[in-house]
Amino acid sequence: MNKLDKLLNEEKENLDRLSIPEDMEERLRSALNNVPSKKKKRFQIRVAAIIIVLLLSYNIDTLAFYSKKLIGYDDIMNGTLQELNEMGKGQVINKSHTFKDGVSVVLDGVMLDDNNMILFYTINAPHGDVQNKNINISIGGIFSQYSYSGSGIASPDGKTESWVINTHEVPMFFEKTISLNINYQKDDGNYEEGKITFKLDRNQAVGKSIKFNINKKIELGSRSISVDTMVASPTSTIVRGKIQNILELGIDIIKDKRIRPLEIEMELLADGRKIDHQGGGLSTDNKGSSFYITFDALPQDTKNIELRLVSFAGDYDVKEAIELEKGKGTRFKVLEQDVIINAVYEENGSTYINFTTEDTVQLSRVYLNIDGKRHELQETIYGSEEKVAKDNKVKILYTRTMRFEGTGDKLELDIQRVRYNKVYDELIYKE
């Protein structure tokens, strides 16, 4: 039995225990018979209203609680959002836009805290083909547009599709008017625009947040990243930091030593238990390169937290020129990553290079200079994997073959970029 069923059963039991006076019916009949016929109908309505109030007024807060709950989203809400919904948290919007063909979008509600603005909306298609409807949503304020992620699920009859979307950022304190902008490409290919606008009520935010100022720099070989803050809110826990400021980024571009972050993996533990990872993002703007990582909300009464860096994946600019000989192998390092050339050979007017690296290492931009002329990579032919155990660690070696058009006597492998993921398992913060 879920929480809602349990609460409803409790209210039913309370109603069943209500004691109605034995002579109540007789009193009502007597009063009704003494009322003139012209007023009798109006009196009957008033009596019925009095009875309803007598039965339900003892727990009017419960009725208000149920009226705020969002219905139809249980299958796409995570556990944290379901708990907040069970408590009636959030702001009810209940606004809609209907297009000319009868398709409509209903914005049911929004949850807001210091980390997120979460919108709950439903697409309705009266003919039962909701999954074939091409509807795109954007979220905007007066000064900002908000990127988002989310998921949706269609009803069995295909008439409705419920969505929960999360901006992972919140409007500035002075922004009160938010718009859900709808772009609908109809079945005939024509477009129709719609908009649902609402006032954001910050007094109905779902709860308070705790901010942890971490301010720790982590060395990653010749680079470093800065982990700045962690904010634990009722809906999520978000870690934010910087990879490079704008000056560092500019110097790297000038020196052709730019790093393009691909993924930062962190682990958050509360009282020794892992908190579910929900996503993250990387961005570069006029302030430099930054990142955020989102976890589920911390459990109530958490006493100890621990944040660890698990791994960092990036695409690095390099300038490495390696001389090769046909029929011979060699090995070398690029940014401390091992590259093994197993064989170099010619076939059907092409030059092939068979090589091995760890499975997380990729030569992401590479050329072959043949007799002084640069040739682009035509294809990479994937080969085999091998697990190797060393120092109680297991790594996977990945062998594949690069093909370049053309043949010649003097060969030079020109490596411009290397992509790899490095495991760190380093403690960032402990409370």
Legacy VTK file of the C-alpha trace (Angstrom):
# vtk DataFile Version 3.0
C-alpha trace
ASCII
DATASET POLYDATA
POINTS 431 float
0.000 0.000 0.000
1.459 3.385 -0.981
1.405 6.515 1.166
-1.601 8.041 -0.592
-3.702 4.891 -0.136
-2.730 4.757 3.532
-3.718 8.388 4.121
-7.047 7.953 2.332
-7.833 4.851 4.377
-7.060 6.740 7.575
-9.446 9.538 6.579
-12.140 6.977 5.717
-11.736 5.396 9.157
-12.081 8.826 10.786
-15.309 9.451 8.871
-16.616 6.021 9.804
-16.051 6.832 13.504
-18.111 10.031 13.356
-21.184 9.696 15.592
-24.430 11.137 14.173
-27.276 11.790 16.685
-30.048 9.195 16.404
-32.776 11.863 16.122
-30.902 13.933 13.528
-33.032 12.705 10.614
-36.284 13.374 12.523
-35.157 16.891 13.420
-34.256 17.691 9.821
-37.592 16.372 8.542
-39.490 18.391 11.115
-37.595 21.548 10.213
-38.119 20.907 6.541
-41.892 20.386 6.926
-42.193 23.749 8.707
-40.546 25.632 5.852
-42.879 27.276 3.263
-42.873 25.467 -0.090
-41.280 28.403 -1.943
-38.298 28.318 0.381
-38.098 24.549 0.754
-35.770 23.915 -2.169
-33.326 26.592 -1.014
-33.502 25.240 2.529
-32.692 21.718 1.330
-29.520 23.002 -0.318
-28.515 24.859 2.840
-29.082 21.776 4.991
-26.991 19.639 2.655
-24.190 22.208 2.774
-24.336 22.249 6.588
-24.026 18.454 6.718
-20.997 18.484 4.415
-19.321 21.158 6.489
-20.042 19.222 9.691
-18.487 16.085 8.220
-15.390 17.618 6.647
-14.469 20.819 8.425
-12.583 18.938 11.131
-9.783 18.250 8.654
-9.900 20.938 5.976
-6.078 21.016 5.899
-6.088 17.497 4.513
-8.311 18.584 1.601
-5.993 21.494 0.836
-3.040 19.100 0.969
-4.564 16.765 -1.609
-5.523 19.653 -3.913
-1.821 20.598 -4.266
-0.575 17.148 -5.178
0.432 16.633 -8.787
-1.380 13.689 -10.354
-0.037 11.519 -13.190
3.702 12.044 -12.688
4.587 9.194 -10.315
6.255 7.094 -13.026
8.690 9.856 -14.050
9.491 11.426 -10.676
12.480 10.184 -8.722
12.064 9.248 -5.079
12.937 12.711 -3.812
10.358 14.461 -5.987
7.740 11.880 -5.071
8.297 12.579 -1.386
8.003 16.331 -1.932
4.842 15.761 -3.957
3.381 13.556 -1.211
3.911 16.473 1.180
2.080 18.843 -1.160
5.186 20.911 -1.858
5.481 23.228 -4.832
3.423 25.843 -6.635
0.250 24.871 -8.474
-0.004 26.601 -11.876
-2.826 24.795 -13.737
-2.617 26.877 -16.911
-2.973 25.609 -20.450
-2.724 26.471 -24.118
-4.904 24.779 -26.743
-3.965 24.703 -30.423
-6.426 24.918 -33.300
-6.504 21.151 -33.847
-7.407 20.452 -30.214
-3.950 19.459 -29.013
-3.153 21.187 -25.725
-0.354 21.656 -23.226
-1.177 21.979 -19.520
1.397 23.343 -17.066
0.333 21.743 -13.801
2.963 22.990 -11.381
6.509 24.000 -10.554
8.928 23.155 -7.763
11.595 25.713 -6.893
14.574 25.724 -4.572
18.121 27.117 -4.641
19.308 24.478 -7.143
16.469 23.825 -9.533
13.312 24.971 -11.186
11.312 21.852 -12.036
8.288 22.101 -14.320
5.476 19.546 -14.607
3.432 19.663 -17.798
1.205 17.382 -19.857
0.576 17.214 -23.604
-2.984 16.186 -24.507
-3.899 14.721 -27.916
-7.635 13.946 -28.157
-7.162 11.449 -31.008
-4.732 9.248 -29.076
-1.567 9.951 -31.080
0.334 12.057 -28.549
3.701 10.423 -29.254
3.472 11.510 -32.894
3.086 15.170 -31.947
6.161 17.294 -32.636
6.132 19.732 -29.726
9.237 21.605 -28.596
9.430 23.506 -25.329
11.637 26.413 -24.266
11.694 28.188 -20.910
12.351 31.899 -20.615
12.315 34.786 -18.194
12.599 38.493 -18.843
16.371 38.367 -19.222
17.241 34.689 -19.479
16.629 31.474 -21.364
16.969 28.276 -19.363
18.381 25.040 -20.698
16.848 21.899 -19.240
16.763 18.134 -19.211
13.892 15.826 -18.427
11.790 12.850 -19.362
8.227 12.078 -20.341
5.864 9.117 -20.418
2.731 8.510 -22.473
-0.507 7.085 -21.132
-1.627 3.622 -22.369
-4.381 5.157 -24.506
-1.907 7.537 -26.167
-3.944 10.627 -25.302
-1.599 12.221 -22.774
2.140 12.522 -22.260
3.396 13.778 -18.901
6.770 15.527 -18.628
9.063 16.533 -15.756
11.852 18.925 -16.800
14.625 20.398 -14.681
16.579 23.589 -15.438
19.428 22.849 -12.933
19.488 26.598 -12.333
17.034 29.107 -10.906
15.820 32.502 -12.104
17.505 35.566 -10.657
15.828 36.987 -7.561
14.280 39.851 -9.557
12.718 37.588 -12.188
9.116 36.758 -11.361
7.493 36.133 -14.740
8.371 32.823 -16.402
7.139 31.620 -19.787
6.768 28.119 -21.149
7.107 28.698 -24.886
5.620 26.015 -27.136
6.558 25.341 -30.755
4.174 22.856 -32.379
4.758 21.393 -35.827
1.358 20.107 -36.874
0.644 17.058 -38.996
0.449 19.210 -42.144
3.986 20.522 -41.542
2.909 24.016 -40.524
3.972 25.535 -37.220
1.841 27.042 -34.491
3.214 28.901 -31.479
1.863 28.929 -27.956
2.850 30.341 -24.587
1.969 29.735 -20.951
3.091 32.534 -18.637
2.992 32.418 -14.856
4.224 34.329 -11.827
6.851 32.523 -9.812
5.898 32.554 -6.132
9.122 32.192 -4.166
7.133 31.893 -0.957
6.111 28.441 -2.169
9.684 27.201 -2.659
9.963 23.608 -1.494
12.449 24.238 1.333
15.738 25.612 2.595
19.217 24.811 1.276
22.661 24.376 2.799
25.718 25.789 1.022
29.165 24.280 1.531
32.089 26.489 0.517
34.693 23.976 -0.634
37.208 26.192 -2.486
39.675 23.413 -3.195
42.079 23.146 -6.120
42.898 19.667 -7.399
46.046 19.052 -9.430
45.546 16.972 -12.580
49.086 16.529 -13.839
50.048 19.797 -15.532
46.493 21.103 -15.057
44.172 21.733 -12.159
40.482 22.198 -11.493
38.817 24.167 -8.727
35.846 22.779 -6.804
34.068 25.861 -5.461
30.732 25.055 -3.827
28.232 22.349 -3.032
24.594 23.272 -2.428
22.283 20.711 -0.812
18.636 21.553 -1.478
15.388 19.595 -0.998
15.438 18.473 -4.659
19.136 17.829 -5.331
22.772 18.389 -4.404
24.876 20.315 -6.929
28.660 20.652 -6.990
30.063 23.564 -9.019
33.582 24.501 -9.998
35.980 25.893 -12.601
38.388 24.217 -14.966
40.065 27.371 -16.320
39.450 31.063 -15.936
39.305 33.205 -19.064
43.004 34.186 -18.805
44.189 30.576 -18.527
41.914 29.593 -21.381
43.264 32.380 -23.590
46.902 31.459 -22.876
46.221 27.817 -23.727
44.594 28.782 -27.030
47.560 30.970 -27.970
50.032 28.209 -27.072
47.963 25.480 -28.776
47.722 23.643 -25.471
44.009 23.838 -24.942
42.147 21.262 -22.870
38.557 20.397 -23.766
36.928 18.783 -20.715
34.676 15.856 -21.562
33.600 14.414 -18.225
34.295 14.918 -14.540
33.153 11.996 -12.412
32.639 12.536 -8.695
31.199 10.449 -5.894
29.106 11.804 -3.026
28.557 9.774 0.138
26.179 10.531 3.005
26.923 8.577 6.169
28.856 6.105 4.031
26.101 5.564 1.446
26.457 6.652 -2.172
24.065 9.352 -3.339
22.653 8.742 -6.821
24.340 10.687 -9.598
21.776 12.553 -11.728
23.861 14.294 -14.378
26.052 17.294 -14.982
27.357 19.750 -17.508
30.398 21.545 -18.856
30.388 25.023 -20.367
32.758 27.680 -21.712
31.860 31.365 -21.778
33.467 34.784 -21.243
34.389 33.749 -17.697
36.235 30.587 -18.727
35.406 26.888 -18.440
33.187 25.646 -15.628
31.296 22.523 -14.610
28.483 21.295 -12.412
27.609 17.810 -11.188
24.150 16.930 -9.862
23.339 14.293 -7.247
20.094 13.360 -5.559
19.103 15.226 -2.402
20.896 14.352 0.820
18.801 12.203 3.180
17.322 13.969 6.176
19.448 13.917 9.327
22.654 13.276 7.362
25.577 13.579 9.754
28.653 12.982 7.581
29.291 13.750 3.934
32.233 12.938 1.702
32.957 14.155 -1.821
35.567 12.411 -3.986
36.982 12.952 -7.466
36.743 9.616 -9.297
38.060 10.471 -12.764
38.598 13.244 -15.291
38.288 12.884 -19.075
39.554 15.531 -21.484
40.690 16.180 -25.038
44.188 17.713 -24.966
46.035 19.674 -27.628
49.488 18.213 -28.245
52.176 18.442 -30.909
53.940 15.113 -31.232
55.753 13.872 -34.348
56.838 10.223 -34.266
58.997 8.718 -37.008
57.846 5.290 -38.184
59.357 2.545 -40.297
57.490 0.009 -42.373
57.747 -3.473 -40.934
58.828 -2.235 -37.500
57.090 -1.412 -34.236
57.852 1.133 -31.548
56.414 2.552 -28.365
56.219 6.067 -26.906
54.277 8.242 -24.481
51.929 11.139 -25.163
50.923 13.115 -22.055
52.105 10.150 -19.983
49.827 7.804 -21.916
51.444 4.719 -23.492
51.077 4.191 -27.250
52.406 0.949 -28.748
52.909 0.732 -32.526
52.617 -2.961 -33.351
53.011 -2.858 -37.126
53.323 -0.468 -40.081
52.545 -1.828 -43.535
51.256 -0.999 -47.028
48.290 -2.548 -48.786
46.305 -1.550 -51.919
47.810 1.932 -52.069
47.230 2.724 -48.376
49.442 2.800 -45.299
48.186 0.990 -42.213
49.305 1.537 -38.606
48.279 -1.074 -36.053
48.575 0.266 -32.489
47.562 -0.405 -28.885
46.575 1.931 -26.030
44.473 1.693 -22.908
40.782 1.607 -23.776
40.262 5.138 -22.400
42.962 6.649 -24.661
42.140 7.918 -28.148
44.249 9.732 -30.734
41.451 12.158 -31.496
43.251 14.191 -34.192
46.094 12.538 -36.074
47.767 12.784 -39.503
50.436 10.813 -41.335
53.176 12.721 -43.122
54.298 10.637 -46.112
57.470 11.898 -47.791
56.793 15.364 -46.355
53.112 15.555 -47.400
50.315 15.496 -44.783
47.612 12.824 -45.213
44.363 12.725 -43.262
43.100 9.671 -41.410
40.585 7.806 -43.570
39.259 5.307 -41.050
39.996 3.460 -37.842
39.476 -0.292 -37.986
38.545 -1.621 -34.575
40.276 -4.756 -33.374
40.593 -6.563 -30.050
40.583 -5.963 -26.285
42.791 -7.570 -23.671
42.570 -7.365 -19.881
45.902 -6.966 -18.119
46.394 -7.152 -14.333
49.241 -5.247 -12.706
49.778 -4.047 -9.136
46.309 -5.258 -8.115
44.794 -3.137 -10.893
43.106 -4.309 -14.060
43.345 -2.261 -17.223
42.002 -2.947 -20.703
44.349 -2.671 -23.691
42.633 -1.780 -26.939
44.165 -2.604 -30.341
42.976 -1.042 -33.624
44.352 0.007 -37.014
44.499 3.429 -38.699
44.359 3.689 -42.481
45.847 6.570 -44.509
45.675 6.875 -48.276
49.039 6.879 -49.991
52.404 5.158 -49.553
56.003 6.293 -49.324
59.372 5.772 -47.746
59.522 8.450 -45.046
56.672 8.196 -42.524
55.913 10.492 -39.605
52.898 10.182 -37.325
51.620 13.693 -36.507
49.500 13.660 -33.321
47.564 16.880 -32.675
45.099 15.814 -29.984
44.849 13.045 -27.399
41.704 12.141 -25.506
41.870 10.098 -22.334
40.210 9.414 -19.018
42.321 9.212 -15.865
41.230 7.692 -12.560
42.146 9.673 -9.422
39.949 8.567 -6.477
40.943 11.669 -4.496
39.162 13.119 -1.465
37.825 16.607 -2.165
35.757 17.446 0.911
34.714 15.826 4.161
32.285 17.154 6.758
LINES 1 432
431 0 1 2 3 4 5 6 7 8 9 10 11 12 13 14 15 16 17 18 19 20 21 22 23 24 25 26 27 28 29 30 31 32 33 34 35 36 37 38 39 40 41 42 43 44 45 46 47 48 49 50 51 52 53 54 55 56 57 58 59 60 61 62 63 64 65 66 67 68 69 70 71 72 73 74 75 76 77 78 79 80 81 82 83 84 85 86 87 88 89 90 91 92 93 94 95 96 97 98 99 100 101 102 103 104 105 106 107 108 109 110 111 112 113 114 115 116 117 118 119 120 121 122 123 124 125 126 127 128 129 130 131 132 133 134 135 136 137 138 139 140 141 142 143 144 145 146 147 148 149 150 151 152 153 154 155 156 157 158 159 160 161 162 163 164 165 166 167 168 169 170 171 172 173 174 175 176 177 178 179 180 181 182 183 184 185 186 187 188 189 190 191 192 193 194 195 196 197 198 199 200 201 202 203 204 205 206 207 208 209 210 211 212 213 214 215 216 217 218 219 220 221 222 223 224 225 226 227 228 229 230 231 232 233 234 235 236 237 238 239 240 241 242 243 244 245 246 247 248 249 250 251 252 253 254 255 256 257 258 259 260 261 262 263 264 265 266 267 268 269 270 271 272 273 274 275 276 277 278 279 280 281 282 283 284 285 286 287 288 289 290 291 292 293 294 295 296 297 298 299 300 301 302 303 304 305 306 307 308 309 310 311 312 313 314 315 316 317 318 319 320 321 322 323 324 325 326 327 328 329 330 331 332 333 334 335 336 337 338 339 340 341 342 343 344 345 346 347 348 349 350 351 352 353 354 355 356 357 358 359 360 361 362 363 364 365 366 367 368 369 370 371 372 373 374 375 376 377 378 379 380 381 382 383 384 385 386 387 388 389 390 391 392 393 394 395 396 397 398 399 400 401 402 403 404 405 406 407 408 409 410 411 412 413 414 415 416 417 418 419 420 421 422 423 424 425 426 427 428 429 430
